[in-house]
Amino acid sequence: MRVQVSIETGDSGTVITDLYRWLRQDDQLRRHAEVRLLPPRQTGGFMNAVEIIELVVGQGVAVANFAVAYAVWRQGRAATAPVTITVGEASVTVTDGSEEAIRRIVDLLQSERDR
């Protein structure tokens, strides 16, 4: 399953780079998923670009590992831009590392994995 994690960065890609590095350093996630940073994609605005991390997930355990890694990363940061997780045609946007946000991520990934 291909999972895309995107953040609209404005004029700075530091948030997505920080998340990418965090995910790459997570041993549990790396064991069950391939993580890569895709080239930025321009959006409607002149300065805005969408930065995308792509995860190729092969096992159900990677779903939980990604959700936990995201939650820990988010809780350790000051407020940042919303993060959108997309699988196929479905997506969810989260703004924090709360239990509700994590549940929404896991629900999205599990429903798409079960298709």
ZIGIGI-V679993 format. One record per residue. SS is DSSP state (hx for helix, st for strand, lp for the rest). PSI is psi as a letter, one per 40 degrees, with the letter a starting at -180 (999 if undefined). Layout:
SS_PSI / SS_PSI
This chain:
lp_h / st_h / st_h / st_h / st_h / st_i / st_h / st_h / lp_e / lp_b / lp_e / lp_h / lp_e / hx_d / hx_d / hx_d / hx_d / hx_d / hx_d / hx_d / hx_d / hx_d / hx_d / hx_d / hx_e / lp_h / hx_d / hx_d / hx_d / hx_d / hx_d / hx_e / st_i / st_h / st_h / st_i / st_h / st_i / st_i / st_i / st_h / st_i / lp_a / lp_d / lp_i / lp_d / lp_e / lp_h / st_i / st_h / st_h / st_h / st_h / st_h / st_h / st_h / st_h / lp_d / lp_i / hx_d / hx_d / hx_d / hx_d / hx_d / hx_d / hx_d / hx_d / hx_d / hx_d / hx_d / hx_d / hx_d / hx_d / hx_d / hx_d / lp_e / lp_i / lp_i / lp_h / lp_i / lp_i / lp_i / st_h / st_h / st_h / st_h / st_h / lp_b / lp_e / st_i / st_i / st_i / st_h / st_i / lp_e / lp_a / lp_f / lp_i / hx_d / hx_d / hx_d / hx_d / hx_d / hx_d / hx_d / hx_d / hx_d / hx_d / hx_d / hx_d / hx_d / hx_d / hx_d / lp_e / lp_999
